[in-house]
C-alpha cells in the first residue's frame, strides 16, 4: 500500500460529486505530511498522470482536482463522469493466421527501379560535421 492509497480509498467512499478538502485534511487522511514543496505549487495539484504519485491515486479513484488555492491551502476534488464504452475484444490471430491489418498498405508505395534505399538522401550531409 502506497503512502497516498488512503486518499484514494477516502475519495472512492465519498457519495458526492464534489469533495472540498484543506491540505491539513488531506494530511490527516494519508496519515502523514504532504511533500514540503507541494502546497506551494499549483502545478503539483494538476491532473497530469505523470505529475506525481498522488495524482495517479486521485485519478484512479475517479476524481480530478479543481479550484486549487495554495494560499488558503484548499483544493476541490470533482468526480469524473466518463461514459465508458466497452469494446468487443480484439480477436487474436491463430498460429497460422495474420492480423486483419497485415498487408493493409501493400501496393501503396512504389519504388522505381534503380533506387538504392540505403544510399543517403543528401550525400553532403556528413560533411557538415567535418
FENZI-V423237 format. One record per pair of residues at least 24 apart in sequence whose ideal C-beta (glycine too) atoms are under 10 Angstrom apart, sorted by the first residue. I is the first residue (numbers start at 1). GAP is how many residues later the second one is. D is the distance in Angstrom with one decimal. If there is no record, write none. Layout:
i:gap:d
I:GAP:D
I:GAP:D
This chain:
i:gap:d
2:28:9.6
2:51:6.4
2:52:9.0
2:54:9.1
2:55:7.2
3:27:6.3
3:28:8.3
3:29:6.4
3:31:10.0
3:32:9.9
3:50:7.4
3:51:8.1
3:54:9.1
4:25:9.1
4:26:5.6
4:27:10.0
4:28:9.1
4:30:9.4
4:48:9.0
4:49:6.0
4:50:4.5
4:51:9.1
4:52:8.4
4:53:4.4
4:54:8.2
4:57:10.0
5:25:8.4
5:48:9.7
5:52:6.5
5:55:9.6
5:56:9.7
6:24:5.2
6:25:6.3
6:26:9.3
6:51:8.9
7:24:9.9
7:47:6.8
7:50:5.5
7:51:6.5
7:54:7.6
7:56:9.5
7:70:9.1
8:46:9.1
8:48:8.9
8:49:4.3
8:50:6.7
8:51:9.1
8:52:6.0
8:53:4.1
8:54:9.2
8:55:8.7
9:48:9.2
9:52:7.7
10:47:10.0
10:48:9.8
10:51:8.3
10:67:9.6
11:46:8.3
11:47:6.1
11:49:9.4
11:50:4.2
11:51:7.4
11:52:5.1
11:66:5.9
11:68:8.3
12:46:10.0
12:48:9.1
12:49:4.9
12:50:6.9
12:51:8.6
12:67:9.8
13:48:9.3
14:47:9.1
14:48:9.9
14:49:8.5
14:63:8.2
14:65:7.9
15:64:9.8
16:61:9.7
16:62:9.7
16:63:7.7
17:46:9.4
17:60:9.5
17:61:6.4
17:62:4.5
17:63:9.6
17:64:7.7
18:45:9.4
18:48:8.7
18:49:9.3
18:58:6.1
18:59:7.3
18:60:5.4
18:61:7.4
19:39:9.6
19:42:9.9
19:44:7.1
19:56:9.3
19:57:7.1
19:58:4.3
19:59:7.8
19:60:7.9
20:46:9.9
20:47:7.8
20:54:6.7
20:55:7.6
20:56:4.8
20:57:7.7
20:58:9.7
21:44:9.8
21:52:9.8
21:53:7.1
21:54:5.9
21:55:7.6
21:56:6.7
22:47:9.6
22:50:8.0
22:51:5.7
22:52:5.3
22:53:8.1
23:46:9.8
23:47:8.7
23:49:9.2
23:50:4.2
23:51:7.2
23:52:7.3
24:49:7.0
24:50:9.7
25:48:9.7
25:49:9.1
25:50:9.6
26:28:8.7
26:32:9.9
26:47:9.4
26:48:9.9
26:49:7.6
26:51:9.5
30:24:8.3
30:27:9.2
34:39:9.7
38:32:9.3
39:29:9.8
39:31:6.0
39:32:9.7
39:34:5.9
39:36:9.5
40:30:6.1
40:31:9.8
40:33:9.9
41:27:9.5
41:29:7.1
42:26:5.0
42:27:8.6
42:28:5.6
42:33:9.4
43:25:9.3
44:24:8.8
44:26:8.9
45:24:9.7
45:25:8.0
45:30:5.8
45:32:10.0
47:33:9.2
